[in-house]
Amino acid sequence: MKVRVISGIVIGILLFVMLEGGAMITASFLFILSLIAYRELAQACGFAGEGRRFSLPECLGYLGIILHYGLLVFTDCGLKGYVVSLMAVFFAEAVVFVVRYPAIGAVQFISSVFSFAYAPMMLSFIYLLRIMPGGRYLAWMPFIAWICDTCAYFAGRALGRHKLAPVLSPKKTIEGAIGGILGSIAAGVGFYFLYAGQVPDIPRTDLLIGLIVIAACAGGLSQVGDLTASGLKRHFDIKDYGTLIPGHGGIMDRFDSVIFISPLIYLLAALLLEGGF
């Protein structure tokens, strides 16, 4: 427990630096996290190289991450950059699959593209949140997932009776899930008081309702994200995705639900708070 608490404190400090240090600092941290998360998924899904070596599909994924963040940070492409980088990785991986088949099989091909879309692309939406008006505060919203997880844990222990997903996670309950969503909504109200002064053009009532909707949706989906990551671990028969964070596992273990809800929060924020993409 002591190791886990110390690791949590270090994560909190690094997170503060990442989100409060400016957009370029945010992008740099996210880029590094994306590389590590992609490596963890590559090892879990079985398309990584052996030992310290990198496989060709894995290398193409890393090049795709470089391309993706380059487009986001150094061009004004916005969401178009996601289409470009995803298609670039898909076509590159497809060429390698065709040329190197059967040495590189269909599962490796599909897993390499899936892993790129799952971690690096979804995680990068935090950068898009950071560069929005009031983004200094909006970029914190994906981490409502951690508040949701904490509230779900305590609500589940106190009130849990009905299993939510007994095969994937026997300890999670429907009552805990509801508690997590309610905790997320409370966090959304808290964000309102931080964020209101950053966007004077949005009516206060609209802003409050928008943040509550975002928080509620994020709270619900974050639990799906957590269960999805757990399901993948169960399928590939691994305990953790990595060992980078003592007491927590890897980046995918600690950030799984954050990654999952980042695109949703950006899209809802763009629609409800900014009036469009």
C-alpha positions, -999 to 999 in steps of 0.1 A, spaced: 0 0 0 28 24 9 44 19 -26 11 25 -42 5 57 -23 39 71 -31 35 62 -68 1 80 -67 17 111 -53 44 111 -80 17 106 -107 -2 135 -93 28 158 -94 37 148 -130 0 152 -140 0 187 -126 31 196 -146 17 180 -177 -16 199 -176 -5 232 -161 27 236 -180 12 247 -213 0 230 -244 35 220 -256 43 204 -223 10 185 -224 17 173 -259 52 161 -249 39 141 -219 11 126 -240 35 117 -267 57 97 -243 27 81 -226 14 71 -260 47 54 -270 47 34 -237 10 25 -239 15 13 -275 44 -9 -264 23 -24 -236 -5 -32 -260 19 -46 -285 33 -70 -259 -2 -79 -246 -16 -85 -281 14 -105 -293 28 -83 -321 58 -69 -303 93 -81 -309 109 -105 -285 130 -90 -256 141 -55 -264 137 -59 -301 108 -43 -320 87 -60 -347 80 -43 -380 43 -38 -372 52 -23 -339 78 1 -355 51 13 -380 29 21 -350 56 42 -334 61 61 -367 23 66 -368 25 81 -333 52 105 -344 31 115 -374 0 119 -354 15 142 -328 34 161 -354 1 168 -373 -17 178 -341 10 201 -327 26 216 -358 -3 220 -382 -39 233 -379 -55 201 -390 -76 193 -360 -97 162 -363 -86 158 -399 -52 147 -385 -68 117 -369 -81 105 -402 -48 110 -419 -27 93 -392 -51 64 -388 -53 57 -425 -15 60 -428 -10 34 -401 -37 12 -415 -24 12 -451 13 8 -439 3 -22 -417 -17 -37 -446 12 -35 -470 35 -52 -444 8 -79 -438 5 -86 -476 42 -86 -482 53 -106 -451 23 -130 -448 23 -156 -432 52 -145 -411 30 -116 -400 -5 -129 -396 -40 -113 -396 -41 -111 -358 -9 -91 -357 -21 -68 -385 -55 -62 -368 -39 -58 -333 -14 -33 -345 -40 -10 -360 -64 -15 -331 -36 -6 -305 -28 26 -324 -64 37 -324 -70 26 -288 -42 42 -269 -22 69 -288 -51 84 -307 -76 84 -279 -51 97 -254 -42 126 -277 -77 141 -273 -65 155 -240 -42 178 -261 -72 190 -281 -90 197 -248 -59 216 -236 -59 240 -266 -96 248 -263 -107 281 -246 -103 274 -209 -84 243 -218 -63 246 -187 -93 233 -168 -110 212 -195 -79 191 -198 -85 178 -163 -119 165 -171 -108 130 -184 -94 124 -150 -129 124 -136 -124 87 -144 -103 84 -113 -129 101 -92 -156 78 -106 -135 48 -98 -130 59 -62 -167 67 -57 -177 34 -73 -153 15 -50 -168 30 -18 -204 29 -30 -199 -7 -40 -184 -17 -7 -212 0 12 -242 -8 -10 -232 -33 -36 -255 -62 -40 -259 -69 -78 -230 -78 -99 -222 -55 -129 -199 -78 -150 -193 -109 -129 -170 -126 -154 -148 -97 -162 -147 -81 -128 -165 -101 -100 -162 -73 -74 -179 -45 -94 -216 -39 -87 -244 -20 -103 -248 0 -71 -211 9 -73 -214 19 -109 -243 43 -100 -222 57 -71 -194 63 -96 -216 82 -120 -230 103 -91 -195 111 -80 -186 121 -115 -216 145 -116 -204 161 -84 -170 165 -99 -187 181 -130 -203 207 -107 -170 214 -91 -155 219 -126 -182 245 -132 -169 268 -105 -134 265 -118 -142 268 -155 -170 295 -154 -146 324 -153 -127 312 -184 -156 313 -208 -177 345 -201 -195 341 -234 -214 309 -223 -245 314 -202 -240 301 -167 -270 277 -168 -259 263 -202 -224 258 -189 -235 240 -157 -259 217 -176 -232 210 -202 -206 201 -176 -230 179 -157 -239 160 -190 -203 156 -199 -194 143 -164 -223 119 -162 -215 104 -197 -178 103 -188 -186 85 -155 -206 58 -172 -183 53 -201 -151 53 -179 -164 21 -162 -169 5 -197 -133 15 -204 -120 -1 -172 -139 -33 -180 -127 -33 -216 -91 -31 -205 -97 -59 -179 -114 -80 -206 -83 -77 -228 -60 -87 -199 -83 -117 -192 -83 -127 -228 -45 -125 -232 -40 -140 -197 -19 -113 -182 -21 -97 -147 -9 -62 -157 0 -44 -189 34 -33 -175 55 -26 -144 64 10 -150 44 23 -121 51 5 -88 19 -7 -72 -2 3 -102 12 -17 -132 17 0 -165 3 31 -183 -26 11 -196 -34 -2 -161 -35 33 -146 -49 53 -175 -72 28 -192 -105 46 -183 -89 81 -188 -79 70 -223 -113 56 -230 -133 88 -222 -110 115 -235 -125 115 -271 -160 116 -256 -152 145 -233 -136 165 -262 -166 158 -286 -192 167 -260 -172 198 -249 -169 210 -285 -207 205 -290 -221 217 -257 -196 243 -247 -180 255 -280 -210 251 -304 -193 227 -328 -160 211 -339 
